[in-house]
Amino acid sequence: MPIYAYRCNDCSFEKDHLQKMSDAPIAACPSCGSSNYAKQVSAAGFQLKGSGWYATDFKGGGSSAAKSSAPESAPAPSCGSGCACH
């Protein structure tokens, strides 16, 4: 379940609430009871780092001899402007 940040615009009370995505937003401030208790926009709680997943990641089986017998390919040429687009 996602965690949503809420803030009261009247008393500045802030709290994180664990809610289902299908739950209705919380309308009343738990501190002062005001109806100005609103969901805040916040950043995601995770970051994607690294170079990503490859077809060879976490695959089982297959011999390493078959992989090593494949011919090596030459590096792809670049366009000459230094952008490494190829």
N, C-alpha and C positions, 0 to 999 in steps of 0.2 A: 504494500500500500504506500502511496506517496505521502510525503510530509509537506504540508502547506504552511507558509508563514502568514500570520494575520497581524494586523495592527489596528488599534482603535484611533480614529482621527480626533476624538474628543479628549481622551486622557493619556494618549500615547503609549498605552499598554501593548506589548508585543508578546506573541506566543506562537510556537509551532504546534500544529495539530496533525495527527495521523488520521487520514480519512481515505475511504474508498473513492475512486474517481467518480462513481455514480452518486455519492452522497451530496446532498444540498450544502451550499456554503453556510458556515456558521454566521448567524445574523446578529446575535447580541454579544457585546463585550463581557467576558467573565469577570472583569474587574469593576466596571462602573455600570454595566447593563445597557449602555448606549447601543443604538442600532447602527452606528457608524463604524462597526467592526468589519474590516474588509481584508480580502486576500491580497497578498503582496506578490509582485512579480519577482522571482528569484532565479538564480543560475542553477543549472543542473548539478546534482551531487556527484557526478563522475566526469572524468575526462578520458578521451581516447588518445593514447600516446603510442608511439612506436611506428613501425613501418607497416603494420597490418598483418593479415593472415595470408598464407600461401597454400597452394594445392598440396604441398608436401607436409604441412603441419598436422600432427596427430594422426597420421595415417599408419595403419599397421600392415605387416606383411611386405612382400616385395623384396627382392634381394638387392643388396648394394652393388653387386657385380653387374647387374643389368643397367643400373643407373650410371656406373662409371664407364661403361662401354659406349655411351652416346657421344657423338662428336661434339667438340666445343664450337660454338659459333663466334664469329668475329664481333667486336663491339660495334654497335650501330653508329653511323656517322651523325654528327650534329649539324645544325644548319649554318654554323659558322659565327653566330652572334653570341655564343656562350650561354644559350638558354637551356641546353641539354634536352631539347624537345623530342629527340629521336632515341 
